[in-house]
Structures are given as structure tokens and as C-alpha cells.
């Protein structure tokens, strides 16, 4: 029986469940991957330990809170050890700095710049009070992004969308493909923000995937799972000499129309 009582507890439980889900999917080797949640108000049980300058201004997040997984910590441990695996940032009224709430020696994920910038973009454009960003490294999706004949978003979507009707429905916006950037770099941040303004998922070429959700971390993890299943079909087909064509464009369009997706 669940003993979740506060919003903070619910966030911890949600991140922990997503971490377990992605670990089972083999998408979080070691301390790889990260998850963050923006919420407009929060009662945080962690003590404030430091003031940080944000990697880029986030005026739309001013006064809000970001719960983010910590650098070098395993997402599978969040449920059992939240104080050692999470950092909570209270964004100041200027959107330039934040007060960090965390245990001694615990720091936010090295890719926190992308997380904050994505939250800022969706908060500023859409006025959200709750938003989740997730990064994972599922094996087959990453493998496909290494192939020399998958260089564009269109080529990636053609490989992924043809195997299951479910993929057409749950990833109706498609999946963006962003060229390789050094992890944690400003280039990676800018490319990810632009991609997730158009879709709920972007594959970082030769690195991993980032998904977002207005609902929960487990919803963002579900999208990773659906897309990794599609990648599994594609990799199997390639390993057998590509004997199958999958759903053609007319079949995919019929599925989209049946589910009211406007295609």
C-alpha cells in the first residue's frame, strides 16, 4: 500500500518508478540517464545548501522548483535513497540563480542546462505548472542513430513508425533527430529545446533519447519504451537482411485517421 502523502513524495515515487522501468529496459547503464520535474510550488524537505547561477536565464521558471536527479547517481536508487540521488532547485525571482537543496556533496546532473532550458521553453510558451524531462540511453535507438543512412528526422521516423500501429498513436508527433553534440554543451541544449518544441521525443545521435511529458515521469518513460520497441523491430529486420517492409504510408495514415490524429 502506498504511503505517498505530499507532492514531493509523489514526485519521488514517480521518478523512482520511471528509473526502475528504464533500468528493466536496459536504457540506464550504471549512472546514465537523468530525469527532472518542474513544478510551480513545492514543500521541499531537503535543507538549502548553496546558491547556484543557472547555466542560462530561466525567467519563466522564477519562483518555481525543479527536482532533478543527481550527477553520478543511479536512477534505480531514487525510491530507496531520494536524499542521495536527487537535487531540488528553487529558482529565484529573477530566473538567474537558484537555491540548491541537497545532501552534502550531491550535485545536479551534468546535463541540467538542457533540462532547465526545456522547462523554461514550455513554461514560457504554454504556461505549464508541471512538466517532466527525461533522458535515457536505450540500446537499439542509439544503435540506429549510428547508421550512416539515418541522418535526418524523416529517415529515423521511416525506420521507427512502420512496425506497430501503437507507435503511430503514441508518437503521433514523430521523433526528432538531433546531430551529435558534446554532452552538456550549449549546442546540445539549443538543439534539444528546438526539437522538443516540435515533438515529445528527440534522439541525440550516438548518445540517447530525451522525452517530455506534461503528466509524469512514467509517461515520459513509456514513450521511450514504445520507441525502443520500434527500434527493436527495425534492428531485427536489419539483422535478417530486411525481408519485411512494415506498415506502408497508407496503413499508417489509416491508423492516424482512426484515432483522430489529423493525418
N, C-alpha and C positions, 0 to 999 in steps of 0.2 A: 504494500500500500504506500502511495506517495505521501511524503511529509512536506512537500513544497508549500510554502506559506507566503513568500514575498516575491515581488517581481525579480529581484536579484536571484533568488533561489530558482525561479523558473528559467531564467537565462542560463544559469549554471547547468541545470538539468538538460536543457535543450542543446547547449554546446557539447556537453558530455555525451549525449546520445548520438549527435552527429559525428563526434570523434570516434565513437565505437563503430558506427555504421561504416565510416570511411576506412577504418582500420581493417574491418572484415573484408572490405572491397579491395584491400591491398593498395590503397591510394594514399597512405600516410606512413611511409617507411620512417622508422626512428622518430625524430622530432620534426619531420617535414610537415608542411601544411600549417594553416592558420585560419582562425575564424574571429570575426568581430561583430558586435551588435551595437548599433546606435539607438539610444532611447532618450527622449526629451527630458525625462525626470527619473530619478532613481535614489533610493536609500542604500548607500554603499556601506557594508560592514568592515571594509578594509581601512586601515589607517592611512592618512595622507603622508607621503614620504618625500616628495620632491615636486618642484615646478619645472615643466619642460616647455621649450619652444617647439611649436608644431613645425613639421617639415614644409608645410605650405599653409597659407591662411585658410581658415575654415569659418568664415563669419556666420554662415547659416547654422552651424553647429553650436554657436555660442550659448552657454548655459546648459547644454546637454551633456550626456555621458556616453562614453564609448568603452565597452567591455571587450578586451582583445586578449587572445591567447599570447603567452609569453614566449620570448625567444629561447630556443634550445630546450623546450619542454614538450612532452608528448601529449597530443590531444586525447589519447586514450586514458590519460590520468586525470582529466579535468573533473569528472564526477567525484573521484575519491580524494583529490588534493587540490581543490579550487584555489586555495591561498598560494600554492606554489606554482600554479600553471596559468593564472590569469592576472592581468593588469587592468585597472579601471582608471580611465582618464575623465576628469571633469573639465570640460572646455570653458575657458574664461569668457567674460562678456565681450571681449574684443575679437575672439576667434583666432588669436595669435599664439596663445600659450594654454597649457593645461596643468592642473594639479594631478599628480600621479598617486594613486592609491594602490599599494602592493606590499608584498613581503620584502624584506631586505635582500638585495641582490637580484630581484626579479625585474626584467625589462620587457617592454613590448616587442612583438615580432619585428624582425628586421624589415619587413615589407609593410610596416604600418603606414607609410606615406601613401601607398595605393589605397589601403582601406579607408583612411580618413578622406582622401580626395573623392572616392566613390560615394561615401556617405554624404559629403558636402554637396556633390552634384545632385544627388537625388533629393536631398532635403531642400536645396535651393529651388529646384525646378518643380518638385511635386509636393513639398510641404509635409513629408512623412515624419511621424513621431516615432517610428520603429523601422529599422532596416538592418539587414544581415548581409555580410560579405564573407565568402568562404573561398579558400584556396586549397587545392589538393593536387596530388600527382599520380593519377590513375595510369597504369602501365600502358594500356593499349592506345588510349587517346594520345599520350605523349609519343608513343612509337609512331603513330600515323603522322604526327607533326614533324617527324624527321624525314619523311619520304620526299624525294626530290620532285615528285609530280603533285604534291599537295602544297601549294604556295599561296593560295587565296582562300578567302572565306567561302566563295562559291564552290571551289574544289573540295573543301572539307565538308561542306553541307551535302554535297552529292554523295560522298562516301558514307555519311552517317545516317541520312534521312531515309535511305532506301530499304532498310531492313525490317522495321517494325512499324505498324500503324501508331503504336503508343508514342514513338519518338516524334512523329508529325504533330501529335496533340500536345505533349508536354513541353516540347521545344519549338512551339509554333513560330517564335521569332527567329529561329535558326541559331546557329552558333558562330560567333565571330572568331577569326584567326588573327592573332597579332604576331608580328615578326619578333624574333628573339631579341630580348633586351637584357642587360645585366640585371640580376635580381636586386630589387630595392632601389633601382635608379629612377631618376626623374623621367627618362624616356619610357620606362615600363609603366610608371604611374600615369602619364599622359595618355598612352595608348590604351590602357585599361579603362580609364574613365570614358574615353570616347567610345570604346566598344560596348561598354555596359550601359551607355545611354541609348543604344540601339537594340540591345538584346539582354537576356538574363544570364548569358554564359559567354565566356571568351576563353579560347585555348591560347595559352602562352606557348608559342612554338618552342619545342625542345626543352620544355620546362614543366608545364602543368595546366591546370584549368582554374578559372575564377568564376564563381556563380554568385548570384544575389537573390534575395527574397525579401518581400515586404511582410512575410509571415513568421518564418522561423529558420533556424539553422538546419533543422532536419529537412525542411522543404528544399533548401539550397543543396543539401547533401543528396536528396532524392534526384535532383536534376543531374548531378554528377553520375549517380548510379545508372540512370537511364542512358546517358550519353556514353558511358563506358560499356554498357551492354551493346549499344550500336557499334562501338569500335571493336568489340569482341567479334561480332558478326563479320565485320569488314576484314579483320586480321585473319579469321578462319578462312574466309573466301580467298584472300590472297595466298594463304599457305597451301590451298588446294588448286592453285592455278586459275583462280577467278572463274569458276564454272557458272556461278549464279549472277543474275542481273539485279535481283531485288525488286522492290516496288518501282514501277515506272512513274513518270511525272503525272500521268493521268490518274493512276491509282492513288498517288499521294494527294493530288488535288481533290479527288473524291472524298477521301478521309477528312481533309480540312473542311470541305463544304458540309459534310455530315455533322461535324462538331461545331459548326458556326464560326469558323476561324477566318472567314472573309477572304478566302483564296478562290 
